[in-house]
Amino acid sequence: MASDVEIGRALAAVAATLNDQKLDGFDTGRVQEIVTEALGGEPLLTVDDGGGLHDSSGTRVGAIRRTPSGEWITERQNEVAKGADTAIPAKPQETGLKGLVSKLKGS
């Protein structure tokens, strides 16, 4: 089980790294690498496809998201709240003209 300090360290590392690298999209595998490296190589926390950060029991303890201005932010979650073990859904892919415009803009 990850401590509060470890959760905070992982979330800070994710926000700093994603913003430094100016990544446009969420890459679960890459974010998982950042989290694991921040914890000294120990797989104490897992990342889901929607940006949720979970402890070994499956409880969501943090969230990773991108603001409309393009900044990556992280936040702690209330792990005892109802539904805290539910994955944060990924944003659906936009289709049609709106999806094409989003791809051209790089968002």
ABEGO torsion letter per residue (X at the ends): XBBAAAAAAAAAAAAAAAAAAGBABBBAAAAAAAAAAAAGGBBABBBBAAGBBBBAAGBBABBBBBBAAGBBBBBBBBAABBGAABBBBBBBBBBEAAAAAAAAAGX
